[in-house]
Amino acid sequence: MHPPYLWWSGQRVPWDEAHIHVTQLGWPALTAVFEGIRAYQSRDGTKTSLFRFDRHMARFRRSLRFMQLESAWDEAALLWAATDLVQANEAIRDAYVMPVAYGEGGSRGVMTMALGPANIYITTRLAPSKLPDPPALRVAVSSWTRLNDNIMPPRIKAFVNYLNSRLGQTEAARAGYDSTLFLNTAGKVAEGGGSCLFLISDGVAVTPPVTAGILESVTRESVMELLRAELGIRVVEREVDRTELYFADEMFFTGTMIEIAPIRSVDGFEVPGGAAGPITQRLMTLFERVVRGEEPRYRHWLSPIAAR
């Protein structure tokens, strides 16, 4: 069931009236970039807020710049559009907000695609949070290699990059796993299929660096700050060998859609306890308090949406 409205290049449009010509499919998608932003409802149901909208918009601007596209709408205009759309779609609950930008394209190939002004649309959908008790995942290392910065830059949140993720995810699903992990071209651990990775070993949180072929994740950035500042956990960004995955004390994925998801096994090697460990549990509890506006020090991470 789709929502009644989307926002498209300056106005709220009924879903069924948002049309483009069939020739705009295909080649124009090569330029398409997007963001995924969560909206969280307070526990008392009185308020919903967008989580770290400013950081998502900073990455959106970088993606547009790299694709040589320009937006006619600044951050304030897109915040107003997203807020209006959530209200109009009666999504004043846990929701997923997705701005997408794409260039006008010709139907004859990549060289005919116009650069410059971007079309932007925003959609919303209900997306109930799985915090604080998400399922623990069984993960497999993929036979596919993570793309790198000299192939298709992972730090750009582009649709075309997600073919790499899809290959790994479908391979894992066929083999009976819940998710996948990619190694990069150097044979080091990169990330999951649309999520970043943290390992806990001897009380230290380890995560692959942004140079390992990962997306510069807003959730990862937030988790690193919370681990350091609130839980007193040392966080190290460094290269991670595959075999380290088999001996970690705790392990979890992070990302906008997946939030914080504990990993119970990798390639059949069980993580001790088989579910979220004590640090992961503390982090999930804290993260939920933050996104629901219950931690005053982090309310600046939230952009409130008033109910109509």
N, C-alpha and C positions, 0 to 999 in steps of 0.2 A: 504494500500500500504506500503510494508516494504521497508526500506532503502537498498541500494545496498550492504553494508558491515556491518560486526560486527568485533570486536577484540576478539580473542580467544587464550588464553595461549601463547602470544608472537608474534602473527602476525595478520594482517588484513586479513580477510577471506571473500570471497563472501558469501552473506547471504544464498544462496541456496546450498552451499557446506559445511555448518556447521552441521555435522551429528554426532550423538552418537548412540550407540547400544540401542535397545529398553529396555534392561534389566537395563539400567542406570536410567530409570524412576522409581519413587516410593521411595524406601528407601533412595537413595542418597539425595533426596530433604530434608530430615530431617536435613541435615547439612548445607543447603544453606543459606547464608547471603547475604545482598545486601546493596547498597546505591542508593539514588535518588538525583541527583545533577542537578540544573538548570543552563542553559546557557542563558544569556540575551544579546540582541543586543542593542548597543547604539542607541539613537534616530535618529542620522544622518545616521545610517546604515553602518558605516565604521568599526565597531569592535564588536566582541562578546566575552563575558567573562564568565568563570565558576565561580559560586558564592560559596565562602568559601570551595574550594576544599580541603584545608588542614584539616579543621575541619571534613569534611565528611570522609576523609581518616583516621583520628584518630579514629573515631567511627568504621570504617571498620576494622581496625587493632584489636580493642577490640573485635568485633564480631568474627573475625577469631580465636583470642586467646581463647575465651570462647568455641568455637566449636572444639578446639584442631587441628586447621588447620594452615598451614604455607604457606605464599605467597613467590613465587620466584621473585616477582616484587615489588620494593619499590615504595614509593609515586611518585618519579620523573618519573619512568618508566610508571606508570599508568596515570600520568598527560600527558606524551607524547602520550600514546596510546589514551586517550580520545580526546586530541586535534587533533591528526591525523585523528581519526574517524569522528569527527564533520566536519572537512574539507573535507574528502573523501565523506561523505554523503551529502555534500552541505547543511549542517544544520547551516550555519552562520546566524542564526536567533534565536529567542527564542526557546530553545530546552530542552529536558530532557535526561540526560545521566545516564545510569544505569549499574554500575559494579556489577557483581554477582560472588560469590565464592562458590564452592561446592566440597565435597570430592568424591573420587572414591568410588563406592559402589558395594557390591555384591548383587545378586538378591535374596538371601535367608533370608535376614532380617537385623535388625539393628546391631546385633553383628558382622556381617561379613564386615561392612563398614570400610574401611581403614581410619585411621587418619594420619595426616602429611601433605604432599604437597596438595595444593588446585588447582583445575582448576579454572580459572577466565575468564569470558567473559564480554564484555562491549557492550551495545547497545545504540543507540541514536534514538530519534524521535522528530519531531517538536512538540512544546508545547507552543502555543501563550499565553503570560501572560494575565491575566484578570485584572491586575492593570491598572489604578487606580479606576476602577468602577466595581467590582465584584458583582454578585447578592447576595442579603441578604437571608440567609438560614432559613428555618423552620426546627427546630430540635426537636427530641423526646429523652427522657431518655430511654435507652434500658432496656429490661427485662433481658438481659444477663449481667453477671458480668465481669468486666475487670480482665484478668489474673494477677497474682502477681509474685513477685520475687521468691517465693518458689514453683511455679508451672511451669511457662515458663518465664524466666526473660524478662520483657518488654524493658529493656535498650539495649538488643541485637536485632539488626535489622534483624530478621530471618523470612524467608517465613512462617514457621509454625505458628508464632505468629499471622499472619494476618487472620487466620481462625476466631479468636475471633472478629476481626474487621468486617469481612464479615458477620458473623451472625447478628451483630448489624445493619450494613448498610442495609442488605436485609430486616430485620424486619421493619426498618424505611421506606424503599421504599414501601413495601407492604401496610403500613398504610398511605401512601401519604405524607410522610415527605421527606425533602431533605437530611438529615443527622441524625446522632445519637450521643448521649453522654453516656459514660459508668460510672457507679459507681464501686468502687473497693470493695474488700471483707470486708472492714470496713464500707461500706455504704457511703463513701465520693466520691466526684466527681473526676474522673481520667482524661479522655481525650475523644476526638471524635474517630471516626472510621478511624484512620490514621492521626490525627491532634491534636495539643495541644490547650488548651483553656485559654483565658484571659477574665476576667470580669473587668469592670470599675464601681466602686461604690464610690460616693463622691469624685471623682477626683483621686482615687487611683486605680492602676492596680493590680489585684489579679490573681495569677495563681497557680494551684496545684503543690506541690513539686515533685521532681523526685522520692521520696519515696511513692508517691500515686499510682504507677503502670503505669507511663507514659514512653514513649520513651524520652531519653535525646536528644531533638530536636535541630538541628543546627539553624533552623529558630526561634524557641522559644528563644534560647540564644541570637540571633541577635536582636530580637524585644525587649527583656529586656534591652539590652544595649542602643538601640536607644531611648526607652521611657525615660530612666534615663538620659542619657548624652545629648541628643539633644532636647527632648520635656519637660524635667524637671518634669516628672511624677514619683511619688513614686511607686515602684514595690514591692509587697509583695508576697513571696512564702509561702503558708500555706494550710492547709486542707480547703476544701470548702464543705459546706453542700448543699444538693440538693435544698432546698428552696431558697438559695441565688441566684440560677439561675433565679428565678421568679421575683426578685426585683432589678436586676442589671440595671444600667443606660445605659451601653453599653456592648456588648459581641462580641468576634470574635474568630475564629479558626486561627491557624498558622500551616504551614507545607510547605515542599518543593513544592509539587504539588499544594496545595490549596492556597499557598502564604499567604495573609491575607484576610479572608472572614468574613464579618460581619454576625451576627446572628440576625434575626428579631423576632424570638419567640422560646420558649422552652415549650413543652407540651401545646401549645396553649396560654401560657402567653406571651403577646407582650412586646418586649423591647421598651422603650419609643422612639417614632419617627419611629419605624418599619424598620429602615435601619441603615447604619453606622452613629454613633454619631460623635461629633466634634473631640474627641481625636482619634478615629479610623480613621477618614478622614485624619487628620494630619499625622498619622502614615503611612497610605497607600501612601500618597504623598511623604513622606520622604523615605520610603522603596523603592519606584520605582526610585527615584533619586539615591539612593545608588547602587542598582543593575545595573543601567545603567551607572554607572561611573561618575555621576555628583556631587558627594560629595567627594572632595579631601581627607578628613580625613578617608574615608573608602575604598579608592582604593586598600588598601592592602588586602581587602576581595575578590578581583577579580583576576582571572588568565586569562589573555587575550589570545584569539585565533585569530591568523592572518588569514585573507582570502587569498586563493591561487591566 
